[in-house]
Amino acid sequence: MIREQPTLPSERLILRPFTVEDAVDVKRLAGDRKISDTTLMIPHPYSDGLAEEWIKSNKVLFSDMVEIIFAVTEKLSGELIGSIGLRVNKDFNNADVGYWIGVPYWSKGYATEALHEIIKYGFEQLKLHRIHAHHMISNPASGKVMLKNGMKMEVRLREHIKKNGEFADAVYYGILKEEFQK
């Protein structure tokens, strides 16, 4: 069965599948050093062709229900402002959420709004039991986004991750289906 990835509207945002046409904006936004510095998997510099390759992989990941990655866009302008996605663990009926918002769009509540929609989608549509996320200790703003969405800080793992050759602490949050407030 071939599934179509849904589009998720919110008050100010549309979460939709990425298209190859988004690659230029992905490279521009994700290629900012500040994005790389606050995320584990985004490199700097962001090399040519990387955005296209990543976008093309999203469809396969969705069809296998391994990862569901959405472009975060402004509802009124249609501008791409970031990305959010769920990495699903079918065995444990949970998912890890990850996101980034382009620097020009920071401090506008977009990450909070996008995270709310992806949590809602995970619990209501995917019927997940638990959703969790983490942030690097150098990115406390991401932790605030998680707390605003009802996630609870569960643990801080000392020097758990390595970014740019440096070990760093990671802070983990989680939310159970029965704790989610629509």
Secondary structure, DSSP 4 states (H G I P E B T S, - for coil): -PPPPP-EE-SSEEEE---GGGHHHHHHHHTSHHHHHH-SS--SS--TTHHHHHHHHHHHHHHTTSEEEEEEEETTT--EEEEEEEEEETTTTEEEEEEEE-GGGTTSSHHHHHHHHHHHHHHHTS--SEEEEEEETT-HHHHHHHHHTT-EEEEEEEEEEEETTEEEEEEEEEEEGGG---
